[in-house]
Amino acid sequence: MTESTPKIRLRGVDKAFGAKVVLSGMDLDVGVGESVVVIGGSGTGKSVMLKCILGLLKPERGSIEVDGKEVLGIGAKERERVNNKIGMLFQGAALFDSLPVWENVAFGLLAQHLVSRPQAKEVALSKLAQVGLGADVGELWPAELSGGMQKRVALARAIAADPEIIFFDEPTTGLDPIMADVINDLIVKITREVGATALSITHDMASARKIANRIAMLHEGKIIWAGPTSKIDESGDACVDQFINGHADGPIKMAVRA
Amino acid sequence: MNFLQPIGRIFLAFLATAGHLIMFTVTAVGSCARPPYYPRMILRQMLDIGYYSLPVVGLTALFAGMVLALQSYTGFARFSAEGAVANVVVLSITRELGPVLAGLMVAGRIGASMAAEIGTMRVTEQIDALTTLSTNPLKYLVVPRLIAGLMMFPFLVLVADIIGVFGGYVVAVYKLGFNASNYIQRTYDFLQAEDVNSGLVKAAVFGVIVTLMGCYHGYHSKGGAQGVGAATTNAVVSACILILCFDYILTEMFFAK
């Protein structure tokens, strides 16, 4: 991998569900240590893009490279190695209901047999502390936590194995504005501390502006604009302008049934 | 010819589901032979399937045995063959009612809960989360349930056999006035190892059916709460139908002359 090789590179990625085309020749580069946020309306394929990179969905066409190596069509063992580099914060937190919080956080470490159970618990508690949660939370069950706390625990789980890449899927959805800002601050702090490359998807512009070095807009299956966060207000693209200002009128037509 | 189209569509959908189910079964059974194993998960499932199903299975077997004694006595009294009650009870319970009733009851209890739990994990992205945490969801969720079902169903059926025969004994001795030692002796004399063994083999097969149906429907559920509800119903219905089908096939294999 050379200095200029992006950490993640998507080229010409197509993904459809039956007749519904979600991604259509999508291209995206995420540089090493960069924090890129992909914005776009609901149902434009942002989550699908992340799932394609993680191998949870298989694109029909295109190329996805992580650290310069093609990851489409690789075997299960190789996929496991790639996914070991990645931490993921799911939209709904996706904590395991049947495990206490600390085991949720340490799940990846225990699954990969990287450490013993007592060591895993120690790591889990330190990661919980990193996201501002006390050791007592470690003994609780996910169902006993508020939405904001669940997001923090999910964030702690995503960083537990010190990943090189972190994906954030709608990190602030369903949170009040203050808690959303707390989560945004945590994301910025933690990606800096871990030194990870971050790829986030959101339609919350306040969140995007706070956590991104670079923003890319996904529309009709393609990236229609990408650039530094500071330049988004002067993008010159009517779709981007409509989206970031939240206007109903504009080139993006929402499907509304009468 | 348009009326043939819906029939063709249904048939194709049935074949697709059958193929999907067979692939899932082959992959799940194949995964049982390869590490990693999750002993904690296997123990948890064994406890859930075996220990916590005991009251349901025990009560079902008890009343089945009691009803069987009462019905067979009423029927046989017409031919002055009341003495055969013990034989009928022990044979029916060990060969048929023990495994089938236990299978159906546990299909309702465990099949439904497995489909609901795994289905909820699917729609809340917990299964995707497992994959991102370097854990094969089939090995973590399905294999422990399959192993636990295979091991615990025969145990449950053995318990059902004992309680069912005891139920028949209680009615025969305390209500119908049979001599206790004669009843036990007749039961003992008539019972053969083959009767119990065939029931235990059936139980193991039913255990695999119930857990596979619960896991398969849960694993492929989609569409939120409604999808999980449908998965739960499908798991129980398909498990019950397959139990009755395989009961006939196994009975044919064991006892057909």
Interface residues (C-beta under 8 A of the other chain):
Chain A: K51 L54 G55 L56 A76 E80 N83 N84 I86 G87 M88 F90 Q91 G92 A94 L95 F96 D97 S98 F107 G108 A111 Q112 R157
Chain B: E117 T120 M121 T124 E125 Q126 D128 A129 T131 T132 L133 S134 T135 N136
